[in-house]
Amino acid sequence: MEDPIPKEITEEMLKEASGSPATRKTLIERLDNWSDWSSWDEFYRTYSGFVFHVARKSGLSDDEANDVVQETFIGVAKNLQKKKFDTSLGSFKSFLLNQARWRILDQFRRRKKQQSREANLYGDETDERRTAPIDRCADPNGMTLEKLWDKEWQDKIMDIALRRVKALVSPRQYQIFSCYVLKGWDPERVKKELGVNAAQVYLAKHRVGRILKREAAKLAEEEG
């Protein structure tokens, strides 16, 4: 028989959830302490990959995206040191976006200058090669980068929520949920390959799905 999913998820259980970083408001506030290296390390590990993926999907190379990550977190550190972000006044999501936005656009501007120099040396190139990367990305007040940011942010929240849920439910129920909902297997395949019945498949879908929704909503509110 499947292990029951707890009706109530306690704070202690959340703290024990593996891969569930204590980010968001509490972590940001701890960054005021410059000697707290563990918090800074956790902060970097949590958000650096997110910034990197946004930079890559905006059209930058790996090297350019890595530069964006480094420059963004230097900017974040300087702003936090100068008390330019107050968790009670604004969204950390918007604060981090503004820090990353200029660094991403700076990389496109640097690329454009390099392409212009090459064009002068080797002759005119097509307008597409010389202007498309930065024009396709976004101007500082544009919406393209912001939409990409929102999509990646939601993916990040869902990833953390899934890690929380995985630690809060039985491995068997998470496996069923993962195959049926996340991987999109049809019910017959789930039953055959996992050796379960239809009731177990639908029970896992609804129970695990309900907890996933709850955790994703909490994270969205905390990180918003």
C-alpha positions in Angstrom: 0.0 0.0 0.0 1.2 3.5 -0.9 2.5 5.7 1.9 -0.1 8.4 2.6 0.7 12.0 1.9 0.5 14.1 5.0 -2.5 16.2 5.2 -0.6 19.1 6.6 2.9 20.1 5.5 4.8 21.5 8.5 7.6 24.0 8.5 9.9 21.3 9.9 9.2 19.1 7.0 9.9 21.9 4.5 13.3 22.6 6.2 14.1 18.9 5.8 13.2 18.9 2.1 16.3 18.2 0.1 17.3 20.7 -2.6 14.9 23.3 -1.2 17.0 26.4 -0.8 16.0 28.9 1.9 16.1 31.8 -0.6 13.7 34.6 -1.0 13.1 37.3 1.6 14.9 35.6 4.5 18.0 34.9 2.5 18.1 38.4 1.0 17.9 39.9 4.5 20.8 37.7 5.6 23.0 39.1 2.9 23.4 42.3 4.9 25.9 40.3 6.9 29.0 40.4 4.7 30.8 37.8 6.8 28.0 35.3 6.2 29.7 33.5 3.3 27.3 30.5 3.4 24.3 32.8 2.7 26.2 34.5 -0.2 27.2 31.1 -1.6 23.6 29.8 -1.4 22.3 33.0 -3.0 24.8 32.7 -5.9 24.1 29.0 -6.4 20.4 29.6 -6.4 20.2 32.5 -8.9 23.4 32.3 -11.0 22.1 29.4 -13.2 18.8 31.3 -13.7 20.6 34.5 -14.8 22.8 32.4 -17.1 19.9 30.6 -18.8 18.1 33.9 -19.4 21.3 35.4 -20.9 21.8 32.4 -23.2 18.2 32.3 -24.3 18.4 36.0 -25.1 21.0 35.1 -27.7 24.3 35.4 -25.9 27.1 32.9 -26.1 28.3 30.8 -23.1 31.2 33.1 -22.5 29.0 36.2 -22.8 26.4 34.7 -20.5 29.1 33.9 -17.9 30.2 37.5 -18.1 26.6 38.6 -17.5 26.4 36.4 -14.4 29.6 37.7 -12.9 28.8 41.3 -13.6 25.2 41.0 -12.4 26.1 39.5 -9.0 28.9 42.1 -8.5 26.1 44.7 -9.1 23.8 43.0 -6.8 26.4 42.9 -4.0 27.2 46.6 -4.5 23.5 47.6 -4.4 22.8 45.5 -1.3 25.8 46.9 0.4 24.5 50.4 -0.3 21.0 49.4 1.0 19.5 50.1 -2.4 17.1 47.1 -2.2 14.5 46.9 0.6 12.6 43.6 0.8 9.6 45.5 2.3 9.4 48.0 -0.6 9.8 46.1 -3.8 10.0 42.8 -5.7 13.4 41.0 -5.6 12.4 39.6 -9.0 12.3 43.1 -10.5 15.4 44.1 -8.7 17.4 41.2 -10.1 15.9 41.7 -13.6 17.1 45.3 -13.6 20.6 44.2 -12.5 20.8 41.6 -15.2 19.1 43.6 -18.0 21.8 46.1 -18.4 24.6 43.5 -18.3 22.8 41.5 -21.1 22.4 44.6 -23.2 26.0 45.6 -22.6 27.1 42.3 -24.0 25.0 42.9 -27.2 26.5 46.4 -27.5 30.0 45.0 -27.2 29.2 42.4 -29.8 27.8 45.0 -32.1 30.9 47.2 -31.8 33.1 44.3 -32.6 31.0 43.4 -35.6 31.2 47.0 -36.8 35.0 47.0 -36.5 35.1 43.7 -38.4 32.8 45.2 -41.1 35.1 48.2 -41.5 38.1 45.9 -41.9 36.6 43.2 -44.1 33.9 45.1 -46.0 30.1 45.7 -45.4 28.1 42.8 -44.0 24.3 42.4 -44.2 22.2 44.5 -41.9 20.9 41.3 -40.3 24.3 40.2 -39.0 25.2 43.7 -37.8 21.9 44.6 -36.0 19.7 41.6 -35.4 21.1 40.3 -32.0 20.5 43.4 -30.0 17.4 44.5 -31.9 15.9 41.1 -31.2 16.7 41.2 -27.5 15.2 44.3 -26.0 15.8 47.9 -25.4 16.2 48.8 -21.7 12.5 49.6 -21.5 11.3 46.9 -23.8 9.1 43.8 -23.1 11.0 41.0 -24.9 13.6 40.4 -22.2 11.0 40.8 -19.5 8.8 38.1 -21.0 11.7 35.8 -21.2 12.6 36.6 -17.6 9.1 35.9 -16.4 9.1 32.5 -18.2 12.4 31.5 -16.8 11.4 32.7 -13.3 8.2 30.5 -13.4 10.3 27.5 -14.5 12.7 28.1 -11.6 9.9 28.3 -9.1 8.4 25.1 -10.5 11.8 23.4 -10.3 12.2 24.3 -6.6 8.6 23.3 -5.9 9.1 19.9 -7.5 12.2 19.4 -5.4 10.2 20.3 -2.3 7.4 17.9 -3.3 9.8 15.1 -4.0 11.0 15.3 -0.5 7.5 15.5 1.0 5.8 12.5 -0.6 6.7 8.9 -1.0 9.2 8.0 -3.7 6.6 5.7 -5.3 3.9 8.3 -5.6 6.4 10.9 -6.9 7.5 8.4 -9.6 4.0 7.7 -10.7 3.2 11.5 -10.8 6.5 12.2 -12.7 5.8 9.6 -15.4 2.1 10.4 -15.8 2.1 14.2 -15.4 5.6 15.5 -16.1 6.7 13.0 -18.7 3.3 12.7 -20.3 3.0 8.9 -20.3 -0.5 7.5 -21.0 -2.1 5.6 -18.1 -1.7 2.2 -19.6 2.1 2.7 -20.0 2.4 3.9 -16.4 0.5 0.9 -15.1 2.5 -1.6 -17.2 6.0 -0.2 -16.6 5.5 0.7 -12.9 3.3 -2.2 -12.0 0.5 -0.1 -10.5 -3.2 0.0 -11.0 -5.4 2.9 -12.3 -6.5 4.0 -8.9 -2.9 4.5 -7.8 -2.1 6.5 -11.0 -5.0 8.9 -10.5 -4.5 9.1 -6.7 -0.9 10.2 -7.2 -1.9 12.7 -9.9 -4.4 14.5 -7.6 -2.5 14.2 -4.3 0.9 15.1 -5.5 -0.5 17.7 -7.9 -2.3 19.4 -5.1 0.8 19.7 -3.0 2.8 20.9 -6.0 0.3 23.7 -6.6 0.5 24.7 -2.9 4.3 24.8 -2.9 4.5 26.7 -6.2 2.0 29.3 -4.9 4.0 29.8 -1.7 7.2 30.2 -3.7 5.6 32.7 -6.1 4.4 34.8 -3.2 7.8 34.6 -1.4 9.9 35.4 -4.5 7.4 37.8 -6.2 
